[in-house]
Amino acid sequence: MGTNPNTDTNTIETPRSSLGRALVLHPVLRGTETDRSPEASLEEAVGLAAAIELEVAQAAVVKVNQPRPATLLGGGAIEQYAKLLDDAREAGEDIDLVIVDHALTPVQQRNLEKAFGTKVIDRTGLILEIFGARARTHEGQLQVELASLTYQKSRLVRSWTHLERQRGGFGFLGGPGESQLEIDRRLIGNRIVKIKRELDDVRRTRGLHRKARAKVPYPVVALVGYTNAGKSTLFNRMAGADVFAKNLLFATLDPTMRQVVLPSGRKVILSDTVGFISDLPTHLVAAFRATLEEVQSADIILHVRDIAHPDTEAQKADVEAILTDLGIDPERDPRVVEVSNKIDLLDGAELDAVLARAGRSGNTCAVSAATGDRLDTLFRILDDRMTAGRELVELDVEHGDGATLAWLYAHGEVIGRRDDDSHAHLQVAIEPAVLARIAPLAQARAAA
């Protein structure tokens, strides 16, 4: 029944880690076609392991001609890597964890652990572990726990772990200082219900915040994109903020918002979000619905792409698939602007092609968040989008006319205000038809 798969093994040089050493296996199932090369998928899996500060001892692409229901991998591959793990133990270089970059059933996970004699986690478990380590806000922690419980509910052969470690995470990796308690379906179900109730409160709070912003009103610009596309670096560059930005997968988990003033003087709220990734389980997307609602309600959606990545087209497809799941059509929704980031890593014909493409489309721009190159183009696009259909006018309103002042703040955007003894002198971005409704009430003149 087993096959003798061809395997390509790479030794990965990574810093020593207190969390242990890992073997990363990326199975390639016969007849399964993807937009990515196996080598690129393996590299991403290694990046996920690095994001959780694991030392990757070895990494390999494993070809699987006939997936086994009991183990996924064929007998030849299991024998090969069991020997590799045994050899490592004898040499005093124990490999503490095997990461299978694929979804595993509970039975497959248990059988692989028996065959390898070590902890085994799949792609979903690894991503959840990263999220657990990254979550800082109460909302983020709730979202991660919900996703983790949903994952565990289907595999009660596993044990819930309560870790006595300083770092975050949900214990899929195991480790010293942990005590395990078997969780039954009823307890998990009760906790899921409680978390969902708390997340509903989060959604209501977010809804109130959105209503408050709508009254100001400050439009929301949401950054979305594949993980490690440079969203947080772009966020910092645009907002002058100091958000954690590092060359790591899932460097950002909790949403962050900052006010940004565009060149026209118009103010917007810039929102950074969790990065998307391929093969993200449905229940994981659902768990982060509260965060993603900020994207759904955004006035402008900036799809940030790592244009220098060899799999940039496949990453784009993955992000657009998730946007579609959120009810956003990336091709037709006028809110979506594609930002080709990291042009500083391109040169020659590649750079020329990216710049030419951006120049032909009003929905695309090319920037370098790292250097700030061509960021003025992005700001100009945002200004054009925000002021489309609006005129910038100056209005002089008497201080005693509170009704008109309140009406202007509610129906237009007050970009600037100067007060003297008798009047408020306002700069307002407003639709002409709306402005006509207050013409008898205020003296208006076109802005210089």
Rosetta blueprint (number, residue, H / E / L):
1 M L
2 G L
3 T L
4 N L
5 P L
6 N L
7 T E
8 D E
9 T E
10 N E
11 T E
12 I L
13 E L
14 T L
15 P L
16 R L
17 S L
18 S L
19 L L
20 G L
21 R E
22 A E
23 L E
24 V E
25 L E
26 H E
27 P E
28 V E
29 L E
30 R L
31 G L
32 T L
33 E L
34 T L
35 D L
36 R L
37 S L
38 P H
39 E H
40 A H
41 S H
42 L H
43 E H
44 E H
45 A H
46 V H
47 G H
48 L H
49 A H
50 A H
51 A H
52 I L
53 E L
54 L L
55 E E
56 V E
57 A E
58 Q E
59 A E
60 A E
61 V E
62 V E
63 K E
64 V E
65 N L
66 Q L
67 P L
68 R E
69 P L
70 A L
71 T L
72 L E
73 L L
74 G L
75 G H
76 G H
77 A H
78 I H
79 E H
80 Q H
81 Y H
82 A H
83 K H
84 L H
85 L H
86 D H
87 D H
88 A H
89 R H
90 E H
91 A L
92 G L
93 E L
94 D L
95 I L
96 D L
97 L E
98 V E
99 I E
100 V E
101 D L
102 H L
103 A L
104 L L
105 T L
106 P H
107 V H
108 Q H
109 Q H
110 R H
111 N H
112 L H
113 E H
114 K H
115 A H
116 F H
117 G L
118 T L
119 K E
120 V E
121 I E
122 D E
123 R H
124 T H
125 G H
126 L H
127 I H
128 L H
129 E H
130 I H
131 F H
132 G H
133 A H
134 R H
135 A L
136 R L
137 T L
138 H H
139 E H
140 G H
141 Q H
142 L H
143 Q H
144 V H
145 E H
146 L H
147 A H
148 S H
149 L H
150 T H
151 Y H
152 Q H
153 K H
154 S L
155 R L
156 L L
157 V L
158 R L
159 S L
160 W E
161 T E
162 H E
163 L E
164 E L
165 R L
166 Q L
167 R L
168 G L
169 G L
170 F L
171 G L
172 F L
173 L L
174 G L
175 G L
176 P L
177 G L
178 E E
179 S E
180 Q E
181 L E
182 E L
183 I L
184 D L
185 R H
186 R H
187 L H
188 I H
189 G H
190 N H
191 R H
192 I H
193 V H
194 K H
195 I H
196 K H
197 R H
198 E H
199 L H
200 D H
201 D H
202 V H
203 R H
204 R H
205 T H
206 R H
207 G H
208 L H
209 H H
210 R H
211 K H
212 A H
213 R H
214 A H
215 K H
216 V L
217 P L
218 Y L
219 P L
220 V E
221 V E
222 A E
223 L E
224 V E
225 G E
226 Y E
227 T L
228 N L
229 A L
230 G L
231 K H
232 S H
233 T H
234 L H
235 F H
236 N H
237 R H
238 M H
239 A H
240 G L
241 A L
242 D L
243 V L
244 F L
245 A L
246 K L
247 N L
248 L L
249 L L
250 F L
251 A L
252 T L
253 L L
254 D L
255 P L
256 T E
257 M E
258 R E
259 Q E
260 V E
261 V E
262 L L
263 P L
264 S L
265 G L
266 R L
267 K E
268 V E
269 I E
270 L E
271 S E
272 D E
273 T L
274 V L
275 G L
276 F E
277 I L
278 S L
279 D L
280 L L
281 P L
282 T H
283 H H
284 L H
285 V H
286 A H
287 A H
288 F L
289 R H
290 A H
291 T H
292 L H
293 E H
294 E H
295 V H
296 Q H
297 S L
298 A L
299 D L
300 I E
301 I E
302 L E
303 H E
304 V E
305 R E
306 D E
307 I L
308 A L
309 H L
310 P L
311 D L
312 T H
313 E H
314 A H
315 Q H
316 K H
317 A H
318 D H
319 V H
320 E H
321 A H
322 I H
323 L H
324 T H
325 D H
326 L L
327 G L
328 I L
329 D L
330 P L
331 E L
332 R L
333 D L
334 P L
335 R L
336 V E
337 V E
338 E E
339 V E
340 S E
341 N E
342 K L
343 I H
344 D H
345 L H
346 L L
347 D L
348 G H
349 A H
350 E H
351 L H
352 D H
353 A H
354 V H
355 L H
356 A H
357 R H
358 A H
359 G H
360 R H
361 S L
362 G L
363 N L
364 T E
365 C E
366 A E
367 V L
368 S L
369 A L
370 A L
371 T L
372 G L
373 D L
374 R L
375 L H
376 D H
377 T H
378 L H
379 F H
380 R H
381 I H
382 L H
383 D H
384 D H
385 R H
386 M H
387 T H
388 A L
389 G L
390 R L
391 E E
392 L E
393 V E
394 E E
395 L E
396 D E
397 V E
398 E E
399 H L
400 G L
401 D L
402 G H
403 A H
404 T H
405 L H
406 A H
407 W H
408 L H
409 Y H
410 A H
411 H H
412 G L
413 E E
414 V E
415 I E
416 G E
417 R E
418 R E
419 D E
420 D L
421 D L
422 S L
423 H E
424 A E
425 H E
426 L E
427 Q E
428 V E
429 A E
430 I E
431 E L
432 P H
433 A H
434 V H
435 L H
436 A H
437 R L
438 I L
439 A L
440 P L
441 L L
442 A L
443 Q E
444 A E
445 R E
446 A E
447 A L
448 A L
